[in-house]
Amino acid sequence: MNDDRYTCVDRDALDTETAYRLIVGCVVPRPVAWITTVDEQGRVNAAPFSSFNYVATSPPMLAVNIARRPGSGGVKDTARNIERSGEFVVNVATEHNMELMHRSAAEFPPEVSEIEALGIPVLASRHVRAPRIALSPVQMECRLDQVVRLGRGINTLYIGEVVAFHLDREVYDGHRVDSVALRPIARLGGPLYAGLGEIFHRPMLQKPPGGEGWAGDPASPATKPTKPMKDPS
Ligand SMILES: Cc1cc2nc3c(=O)[nH]c(=O)nc-3n(C[C@H](O)[C@H](O)[C@H](O)COP(=O)(O)O)c2cc1C
């Protein structure tokens, strides 16, 4: 095999900017957590984060990496609020809420609530003070479990336990979440976002918890596409 077509960027050539550009270009697509928190005055903050995923299922846990502000090195409002209150809500970013979600990433001063400035409608949460964004079909109330400082101090990983899922019945039939109806958007490298695009179907080869979608259970509703998908052959 010919190795000539690859560019190798070794750790010695990796300043922070290059590392950022490469990692956000290579780890794609990323789901976007639109996170709500409250400050000590009760003001609601909202901002998007795509260095985000689920990291545990028993109990369910999510993790988000929040960086220091480039240049000033200041702590972002979301990070400060999570550390102070121990709580946050992850609202799933979708095609329907993308514009407002994106605008909420602007650097608003800490005393300005993005919720008020942008007129984002919210609903009360059950367990945490931070409200849920009513434009999102899935909202997950989280309690902070661990704070992990990473590398040279720019990044901190916040791991939270999901203490309540709120699921719009348009996307949840009481059993599973319909990924297609959810219409999630993903972050790519640079300023790019993507929708779901083409969906491929393959039965799962190892039995997941509950068994849905498993190759040994072809009658499972999860093995039937909700809209035409590419032929698995
Ligand atoms: C789609 C998207 C994803 C983002 N992901 C992250 C991320 O994972 N980590 C991060 O620190 N900042 C991320 N940002 C930047 C923050 O949203 C931005 O710094 C924001 O001003 C933080 O707001 P806050 O100070 O109210 O917390 C992202 C921005 C956008 C638009």
The ligand as an SDF file (V2000), in Angstrom:
LIG
                    3D

 31 33  0  0  0  0  0  0  0  0999 V2000
  -22.3540   24.5180   17.1530 C   0  0  0  0  0  0  0  0  0  0  0  0
  -21.3920   25.0350   18.1800 C   0  0  0  0  0  0  0  0  0  0  0  0
  -20.7130   24.1370   18.9840 C   0  0  0  0  0  0  0  0  0  0  0  0
  -19.8350   24.5930   19.9770 C   0  0  0  0  0  0  0  0  0  0  0  0
  -19.1840   23.6790   20.7470 N   0  0  0  0  0  0  0  0  0  0  0  0
  -18.3920   24.0950   21.7420 C   0  0  0  0  0  0  0  0  0  0  0  0
  -17.7600   23.1460   22.6000 C   0  0  0  0  0  0  0  0  0  0  0  0
  -17.9280   21.9320   22.4710 O   0  0  0  0  0  0  0  0  0  0  0  0
  -16.9820   23.6170   23.6200 N   0  0  0  0  0  0  0  0  0  0  0  0
  -16.8110   24.9580   23.8190 C   0  0  0  0  0  0  0  0  0  0  0  0
  -16.1060   25.3300   24.7640 O   0  0  0  0  0  0  0  0  0  0  0  0
  -17.4010   25.8800   23.0240 N   0  0  0  0  0  0  0  0  0  0  0  0
  -18.1950   25.4810   22.0070 C   0  0  0  0  0  0  0  0  0  0  0  0
  -18.8240   26.4040   21.2140 N   0  0  0  0  0  0  0  0  0  0  0  0
  -18.6630   27.8390   21.5220 C   0  0  0  0  0  0  0  0  0  0  0  0
  -19.6110   28.2990   22.6390 C   0  0  0  0  0  0  0  0  0  0  0  0
  -20.9680   28.0730   22.3040 O   0  0  0  0  0  0  0  0  0  0  0  0
  -19.3950   29.8140   22.8590 C   0  0  0  0  0  0  0  0  0  0  0  0
  -18.0970   30.0020   23.3700 O   0  0  0  0  0  0  0  0  0  0  0  0
  -20.4140   30.4810   23.7590 C   0  0  0  0  0  0  0  0  0  0  0  0
  -20.2300   31.8860   23.7210 O   0  0  0  0  0  0  0  0  0  0  0  0
  -20.3270   30.0530   25.2100 C   0  0  0  0  0  0  0  0  0  0  0  0
  -21.3400   30.7380   25.8760 O   0  0  0  0  0  0  0  0  0  0  0  0
  -21.4110   30.9730   27.4440 P   0  0  0  0  0  0  0  0  0  0  0  0
  -20.2730   31.8840   27.8410 O   0  0  0  0  0  0  0  0  0  0  0  0
  -22.7560   31.6050   27.6250 O   0  0  0  0  0  0  0  0  0  0  0  0
  -21.2960   29.6360   28.0990 O   0  0  0  0  0  0  0  0  0  0  0  0
  -19.6580   25.9870   20.1770 C   0  0  0  0  0  0  0  0  0  0  0  0
  -20.3330   26.8950   19.3420 C   0  0  0  0  0  0  0  0  0  0  0  0
  -21.1840   26.4230   18.3520 C   0  0  0  0  0  0  0  0  0  0  0  0
  -21.9130   27.3990   17.4740 C   0  0  0  0  0  0  0  0  0  0  0  0
  1  2  1  0
  2  3  1  0
  2 30  2  0
  3  4  2  0
  4  5  1  0
  4 28  1  0
  5  6  2  0
  6  7  1  0
  6 13  1  0
  7  8  2  0
  7  9  1  0
  9 10  1  0
 10 11  2  0
 10 12  1  0
 12 13  2  0
 13 14  1  0
 14 15  1  0
 14 28  1  0
 15 16  1  0
 16 17  1  0
 16 18  1  0
 18 19  1  0
 18 20  1  0
 20 21  1  0
 20 22  1  0
 22 23  1  0
 23 24  1  0
 24 25  2  0
 24 26  1  0
 24 27  1  0
 28 29  2  0
 29 30  1  0
 30 31  1  0
M  END
$$$$
